[in-house]
Amino acid sequence: MSAGTALRARVDTDDIHAVPLRHPWRWVSAAAVVVLTALFAISAAGNENYLWHTYLKYLFDQRISKGAGVTVLITLVSMVIATAAGLLAAVARMSENFVLRYAAWLYIWVFRGTPVYVQLVFWGLFTSLYPRIGLDIPGVGLLFGVDTKPWFTPMVSACIGLGLNEGSYMSEVMRAGILSVGQGQREAAAALGIPRGKMMRRVVMPQAMRVIIPPTGNSLIGMLKTTSLVVAIPVSVELYVRVRDIAGVLYQPVPLLLVACTWYLAMTSVLMVGQHFVEKHYARGDARASSGRQRRAAADEDGEKA
C-alpha cells in the first residue's frame, strides 16, 4: 500500500457531514418553464384559428410525403456537391500556387457574400443566359456544343445552386479541420515517403473529421431547411412548394405551414440522431486518450501528495 493510499485510509468517513448545495431557483425556473409550456399547448389546442382538422387531414397527404422525399434527395445531393467543392476550395486555399489560392478565395468571397436566394434565381435563369455551351476557337470554329436545357433541369439547378453556396462555407470548415492536425504528423508522413494524396486520406483526414463532423452536421440540417428557397427556380415537387400550392387553393395557410413544420422537425430530428452517432464514432479514439491522460494525471497527483 502506498503512502498516499494509507493516508486516505486513515480518514474517518463518519466525521464527514457533506451537505449538498441547494439550488432552489433551478426548481423555480424549471416549474415556470413547464407551466408556460403547458399553458401554451392548452391554448393552441383550443384555438380554432389553427384549423387542426385541416392539419390532420393533410399531415400524411401523398403529395406532402412525396415532397418531403424530394426535399431529402435535394439535401443529400446538394451536400455531396458542397462537401466536394468545400474540400477542393480548402486544399486550394492552402496551396502554394497563388492562382489556385486566390481563385478559391474569389469563389468563397462571391458565394458567401451574396444571398442564396439570389444565387438560386440566377441558376434558374441559367438556360436563358446560356442556352448552349460549347468550345469555339477563333479561326478553327466550333469544336463541340451542348444544349443546356435538357441537362439543367430545375432539380439539377437547385442542387448545384445549394451545393456551391454551402461549399463556400464548408471550405472553411474543411480548412479548420485540416489545420487542426499537427504539422509534425505531416512532416513524419513525408519523411516516410508517403505521397501527399495518401497522407491526406490516411493521416490527416481521419483526425480532421473530429473537427469537421459537428459543423458539417449542422450544415446538413441547415441545408434541409434551406431547400425551401428552391421556390426561386422553381422545383414544383419540393415540400414547401407543395404546401404553398395546397394552401393557396384552400386559402388556409396556417394549418399547411404547421404540416410543413412537422415534416421538417421530423426530418431534422433523424439527422440530429445520425449526427450524434457519427460524432461519437469519430471521437472514440480521442475519448480513450483523454481518459488515459486523466488517469495518469490523477496518479501523478497522488504521488506528489504522498
N, C-alpha and C positions, 0 to 999 in steps of 0.2 A: 504494500500500500504506500503510495507516495505521500509526501508531507502535506501537499495541498488537499488530498483526499482525507487524510487523518484529521486535518484542521476542520474540514466541513463536517466530519462525523461527530466531532465533539460539540457541535452546536445543538442545543436543546430546542427542538422544534416546538415544544409545548410552551415556551416562553414567547413565541412569536404570535402576535394577535394582529393579523393582516385584515384591514378593513377596506373593502373595495371602494374606489372613488365613485361617488354618486353623480349622475348626470340627469337631474330632473327635467331640464329643458329639452333634452333629446326626446323624452317621452311626450312632453307637451307638444313639441313640433310634429312628432310622428302622429299624434292623435289629431292635430289640426289638419294635417295632410289627408288622413283617412276620412275625416268628417267632410272636408271640402270636396274630395273626390266623390264620395257617396252622394252628396247634395247635387253635384253637377250631373252625375249619372241618373239620378232620380228625375231631375229637372229635364234632361234631354229625352229620357224615355217617355215622359208625359207631354212633351212638346209636339203638338200635331203638325207644326210647320216643317218638321224634319221629314214628314211623309214616310214613315217607317215601312208601310205596306209596299210602297214603290221600291224602297231599298231592298226588301226581302225578295221582291219579285224579280229584280234584275241582278241580284248578287251573283247568281250562278247562271246567268244568261249565256247561251252558247257564244254569242258574238263577243261578250266581255271576256270569257275564258280564252277564246282564240286570240283576242287582242293581247291578253296577258302573255300568251305563249310567244307572240311576235315580239313583245317587249323584251322578254328574256333572251330571245335569239339576237335581237339588235344589240342588247347589252353585252352578250358574250363575244360576238364578232367584233364589236367596237373595242372591247377591252383587249382582245388579241392584237388588233391593229395598234392600239395605244401602247401596249407593252413592247411590241417590236419597234415602233417609232421612238418610244422613250429610251429604249436600250441603245439604239443606233445614235440618237442625239447625245446621250450621256457619254458614250465612247468617243464620239466626235468632239465633244466639249473638252475632253481630257487629252485629245490628240496633240501631238507636237506640230502637226500640219496646220498652219494658221488659216488656210482656206476652209478646211473641214471645221475647224473650231469656230470661225465666225459665221459659217453657213448654219451650223447648229444653233448658234446664238440668235441669228436672224429668225430662224424657224420658231424658236421659243418666244422671242420678242413679239412676233406677229400674232401667233395663235393664243398666247396668254394675254395679249394687250387688247384684243378685240372680243366683243360678245359672241358667245357660241351661237346664239340665235341668228345673228347677222351672218356668221360663217355658214350656217345651215341654209340660209336663204341663197347665198352665192352658190353652194353646192347644188341646190335645187335648180338654179339657173345655168348650171354648167353646160348642159347640152345646147342651150340657146347661145351661150357665149362661144362655145367651141363645138359646133355641130359635127366637125370632122377633125381628127388628129392624124397628122402624117409627117413624114420627113421629106421636105422639099429642099433640094440643094440647088442653088443658083447655077445655071449653066448645064446642069445634069437633068433636072426635072424632078418630078415626084417619084420617090422610091417606093413608098407604100403609104396607104391611108386607111383609116378606120373610122366608121361612123360611130359616134359616141352614144347615140340614143339607145341602141339595143343593149349596151353594156352598163351605162349609168342610169339604172332604174332608180326609183325613189328609195328603195331599200338599200341599194348599194351606196347611193349618195348619202343617206343617213348614217350608215356605218362608217364610211370614210370621214365624213364631217365630224362625227362624235369622236372617232378614234384619233384623228390627227389633233383635235383640240385637247383631248385628255392626254395624248402623248407628250405634249409640251409640258404638262405638269409632272407626268411620270418620269420624264428625263431627269428632273431634279431629284426625285425620289431614288432613281437608279444611281445617280451620281453620288448621292449621300451614302447609299449602301456600299458602293464600291470603295469609296474613300474611307469608310469605317474599318476596312480591313487593313491591318498594319502593313506599311511599306516593306518591312523586313521579310514578310512571308513572300511577297512578290520577288524580292531580291534572292531569297533562298530558292524559289522555284526556277528563276532564271539561271542561278548558279548550277542547278541540277540539269540544265539543258532542256527544261520543259518549254515547249512552244507557247507563245503568248495566248493563242486561242484556247489551248488545252488548260493553261494556267487559269484563265478566266472561268472555264467550265468546272474544273476540278478543285481549285483552291479558293479563288476569290468569291465567286457567286454563291456557293453553299453557305459561306459565312455571312455574306452580304444579305442573304434572304431574311435573316433575323431583323434587320433594319428595314428591308423593303416590304415585307409582307403586311405589317399593320397599316401603313398608309395606302398600300395597294388595295387592301380590303375595303378601306373607306372610300377609295376612288371607285371601286366596283359598285358599291352601294349608291354612291352619288350618281354614277352613270345610269343606274337603273331608273332613277328619278328624272335624270336629265333627258331621257328618251321622250318624255312628254313634249319636248321642244321640237320634235320632228314634224310637228304640225306645220312648221315653216316650209316643208318641202312639197307637198305633204305625203306622209305614209298613211293611207286611209285605213289600214288594218291594225294600227297600233292601239294600245289600251286606252290612252287618254283621248285619242281621236274618236274611237268607238263610243266612249262615254259622252263626249261632247255632242256627237251626232244624235245619239238617242235622247239626250237632254234637250236638244234643240227641237226635236219632234214633239216631245211630251210637254215642253215648257216647264220642266221641273228640274232645275239644275242641282239643287241641294242633295236630294237622295242619290242622284247619279254620281255626284262628287264624293259622297260617302262610300259608294261602291268602289270607286277608283282608289280612294284612300285605303280601304280594307284590303284590296288586292296588292297595293304597293307595300302595305305593312306586312302582309303575309310573305311576299317575296323577299323583302329586305330582312325579315326575321330568319328565313332559311339561309340567306347569305351570311348573316352575322354568326349563326351557329357554325357554318362551314369555316368562316374566318377564324373562329376560336380554336377549332381543331387543327387548322393549318399552322397557326401561330404556336400552338402547343407542340406540334411536331418539330418545327424548326428551332424551338427553344429548349429541346431536351438536353442537348449537349451543354448548353450554357447553364442550365439549372444544375446539372451534375457538377460542373466546375465550380459554380457558386457555392453549392453546399460543401464541397471539399475544401474550399478556401475558408469557409466559416468554421468548419471543424478544426482546421489547422490553427486558425486564429484563436479559437477558444482554448485549444491545447497549449499554445504558447502563453496565453494569458494566465492559465492555471499554473504553469511552470514559473512564471515571474512572481506570482503571489506566494508560491511555496518558498 
